[in-house]
């Protein structure tokens, strides 16, 4: 005879049971996180293994086979106006987009994180850095990215730096808010009472506890940087031909839309999948790291 054991109810002010589970368990149960992780795994694998998966070189031309439709023998996704394989160029373009996005995120994390720690811990630099951040944020993101890329002259590294610098104020605000919250914690006050140097407090106490917010913000910056790279390349300010880029492929495809649409469809799908994967995974990661949002 089985006896039903009554479930213990939560006490007043006690977080729900789901909130007391670990972030990894909450992330694995979130459908958004699962779908986002699958999309990210596929796109990252496609970008890293582009030299192995691509049947042709990204700039290899076939003048005898232009405007081939998908599922043509030898060209799974067709060809463009110069007979270049769309599949190969899409794979290499995905790789370039991920490279630009990664460099942009590193730039935003390093610069924005450092400035956010300083601004949140010291009142003097806070006023100056916060006002400078407000000035930068007053410009639309893509307008600022286009302006910085035009000044630098274009190219993969220049585009990544322009997009990363454009996101520095956003990362700085996130880290500054976390630093303001953490510097009043008991462990930080105890370290200050023991006359621990400020840089050690920031490096050993505040930064590790603010890392979760920085990681979440980085996953949200990544799709913006990937889309920004496509916009810059579309305008001729990003990656330069003949190097492959999803933005360059979209720009080239619009010139012969009356002849065929396939050379622009597949890079657009790849761009959408990259952004969707990072957005879904970033939202799920934010929910998993915040117990208050756990269901």
C-alpha positions in Angstrom: 0.0 0.0 0.0 1.5 3.2 -1.1 1.3 6.3 1.1 1.2 9.7 -0.6 3.7 12.1 0.9 2.5 15.6 1.0 4.6 18.2 -0.7 6.1 20.8 1.5 4.8 24.3 0.6 7.2 27.2 0.2 7.5 29.5 3.2 6.7 33.1 2.9 9.5 34.9 1.1 11.2 31.7 0.0 11.9 31.3 -3.7 10.0 28.6 -5.6 11.5 25.2 -6.0 12.3 25.8 -9.7 14.2 28.9 -8.7 16.5 26.9 -6.4 17.6 24.6 -9.2 20.9 25.4 -10.9 21.2 27.6 -14.0 22.3 24.6 -16.1 19.2 22.6 -15.2 16.9 25.6 -15.9 18.7 26.2 -19.3 18.3 22.6 -20.3 14.5 22.7 -19.6 14.0 25.9 -21.6 12.8 25.2 -25.2 14.3 28.5 -26.4 17.7 27.5 -25.1 17.6 24.1 -26.7 16.5 25.5 -30.1 19.1 28.3 -29.8 21.9 25.9 -28.9 21.1 23.7 -31.9 21.1 26.6 -34.3 24.3 28.0 -32.8 26.0 24.6 -33.0 25.0 24.2 -36.7 26.1 27.6 -37.7 29.4 27.5 -35.8 30.2 24.1 -37.1 29.4 25.3 -40.7 31.7 28.3 -40.2 34.6 26.4 -38.6 34.4 23.5 -41.1 33.9 25.7 -44.2 37.1 24.6 -45.9 36.1 21.0 -45.4 32.4 21.3 -46.3 32.7 23.8 -49.3 32.9 21.9 -52.6 34.7 24.9 -54.3 36.7 27.9 -53.3 34.7 31.0 -52.3 36.1 33.0 -55.3 36.3 30.1 -57.8 34.3 31.0 -60.9 32.6 28.9 -63.5 31.9 31.1 -66.5 30.1 28.2 -68.3 27.6 27.8 -65.5 26.1 31.2 -64.4 22.7 31.6 -62.8 22.3 27.9 -62.1 19.3 27.0 -59.9 19.5 24.9 -56.7 19.9 21.2 -56.9 21.9 21.5 -60.1 24.5 18.8 -60.6 27.7 20.0 -58.9 26.0 23.1 -57.4 23.7 22.2 -54.5 22.5 25.8 -54.0 23.1 27.1 -57.5 25.5 29.7 -58.8 25.6 33.5 -59.1 26.3 35.7 -62.1 29.9 34.7 -62.3 29.3 31.0 -61.8 30.5 31.0 -58.2 29.0 28.3 -56.0 26.5 29.8 -53.6 26.9 27.0 -51.0 30.7 27.6 -50.8 30.3 31.3 -50.5 27.5 31.0 -47.9 29.7 28.7 -45.7 32.7 31.1 -46.0 30.4 34.1 -45.5 29.0 32.5 -42.3 32.6 32.1 -41.1 33.4 35.7 -41.8 30.3 36.9 -40.0 31.1 34.8 -36.9 34.7 36.2 -36.9 33.5 39.8 -37.0 30.9 39.1 -34.3 33.5 37.5 -32.0 36.0 40.3 -32.4 33.2 42.9 -31.8 32.1 41.1 -28.7 35.7 40.9 -27.4 36.2 44.6 -28.0 32.9 45.5 -26.2 33.6 43.2 -23.3 37.2 44.3 -22.7 36.6 48.1 -23.1 33.0 48.2 -21.8 33.7 45.9 -18.9 36.8 47.8 -17.8 35.1 51.2 -18.0 32.0 49.8 -16.3 34.0 48.5 -13.4 35.8 51.8 -12.9 32.7 53.9 -13.3 30.7 51.8 -10.8 33.4 51.7 -8.2 34.7 55.2 -8.3 32.4 58.2 -8.1 34.8 60.6 -9.9 35.2 58.7 -13.2 31.6 57.7 -13.0 30.3 61.1 -13.9 32.6 61.6 -16.8 32.2 58.1 -18.2 28.5 58.0 -17.8 28.0 61.3 -19.7 30.4 60.1 -22.5 28.3 56.9 -22.7 25.1 58.9 -23.0 26.6 61.0 -25.8 27.6 57.8 -27.7 24.2 56.2 -27.1 22.5 59.2 -28.5 23.6 58.1 -32.0 21.8 55.2 -33.6 23.9 52.0 -33.5 24.2 51.4 -37.2 24.8 55.1 -37.9 27.7 55.1 -35.5 29.0 51.8 -36.9 28.9 53.2 -40.4 30.6 56.4 -39.4 33.5 54.6 -37.6 33.9 52.0 -40.4 34.1 54.8 -43.0 36.8 56.6 -40.9 38.8 53.4 -40.6 38.5 52.5 -44.3 36.7 49.2 -44.1 37.9 45.6 -43.9 37.2 42.7 -41.5 39.2 44.0 -38.5 38.0 47.6 -39.0 34.4 46.6 -39.3 34.7 44.5 -36.1 36.3 47.4 -34.2 33.7 49.8 -35.4 30.9 47.5 -34.3 32.5 46.7 -31.0 33.2 50.3 -30.1 29.5 51.1 -30.9 28.5 48.5 -28.2 30.9 49.7 -25.5 28.5 52.1 -23.8 25.8 49.3 -23.6 28.3 46.9 -22.0 29.6 49.6 -19.7 26.1 50.4 -18.4 25.5 46.7 -17.6 28.8 46.3 -15.8 28.4 49.6 -14.0 25.0 48.6 -12.6 26.4 45.3 -11.4 29.4 47.0 -9.8 27.1 49.5 -8.0 25.1 46.6 -6.6 28.1 44.4 -5.6 30.3 47.1 -4.0 27.8 47.4 -1.2 27.8 43.6 -0.5 29.2 42.3 2.7 32.2 40.5 1.2 33.3 43.7 -0.6 32.8 45.8 2.5 34.9 43.2 4.4 37.7 43.4 1.8 37.7 47.2 2.0 37.8 47.0 5.8 40.9 44.8 5.4 42.5 47.6 3.2 42.6 45.4 0.1 43.6 47.4 -2.9 40.8 48.5 -5.2 42.1 46.7 -8.2 42.2 43.4 -6.3 38.6 44.0 -5.1 37.5 44.6 -8.7 39.4 41.6 -10.1 38.8 39.1 -7.3 35.4 40.0 -5.9 33.3 42.1 -8.2 34.4 40.9 -11.7 33.6 37.2 -11.0 30.2 38.0 -9.7 29.4 40.4 -12.6 30.6 37.8 -15.2 27.1 36.3 -15.6 25.6 39.6 -16.6 28.5 40.2 -19.0 28.1 36.8 -20.6 24.4 37.4 -21.2 25.0 40.8 -22.7 27.7 39.3 -24.9 25.3 36.8 -26.3 22.8 39.6 -27.1 25.6 41.8 -28.7 26.7 39.0 -31.0 23.6 38.9 -33.4 23.7 42.7 -33.5 27.3 42.6 -34.6 26.7 39.9 -37.2 23.8 41.9 -38.6 25.9 45.1 -38.5 28.7 43.3 -40.5 26.2 42.4 -43.1 25.0 46.0 -43.3 28.5 47.4 -43.6 29.5 44.9 -46.2 26.2 45.6 -48.1 27.2 49.3 -48.1 30.8 48.5 -49.1 32.3 49.5 -45.8 32.8 46.0 -44.3 34.7 43.0 -45.8 36.1 43.7 -49.2 35.6 41.6 -52.3 36.6 39.0 -53.4 36.5 37.8 -49.8 33.1 36.2 -49.1 30.6 37.9 -46.9 26.8 37.4 -46.4 26.4 41.2 -46.8 28.4 41.2 -50.1 26.4 38.3 -51.4 23.1 40.1 -50.7 24.5 43.3 -52.3 25.5 41.4 -55.4 22.3 39.5 -55.6 20.1 42.6 -55.8 21.7 43.6 -59.1 20.3 40.6 -60.9 17.0 39.9 -59.1 15.2 39.9 -62.4 17.3 36.9 -63.6 17.4 34.8 -60.4 16.7 35.2 -56.6 18.6 32.2 -55.2 22.0 33.8 -54.7 20.4 36.2 -52.3 17.9 33.8 -50.6 20.5 31.4 -49.0 22.8 34.0 -47.4 19.7 35.7 -46.1 18.5 32.5 -44.5 22.0 31.9 -43.0 22.0 35.4 -41.6 18.6 34.9 -40.1 19.5 31.6 -38.5 22.7 33.0 -36.9 20.8 36.0 -35.4 17.8 33.8 -34.3 20.1 31.3 -32.6 22.0 33.9 -30.6 18.8 35.7 -29.6 17.1 32.5 -28.4 20.1 31.3 -26.5 20.7 34.7 -25.0 17.2 35.0 -23.8 17.3 31.5 -22.3 20.6 32.1 -20.7 19.4 35.4 -19.1 16.4 33.5 -17.6 18.5 30.7 -16.4 21.0 33.0 -14.6 18.2 35.0 -13.0 16.3 32.8 -10.4 13.5 35.4 -10.2 12.5 34.6 -13.7 12.5 30.9 -13.3 9.2 29.1 -13.8 
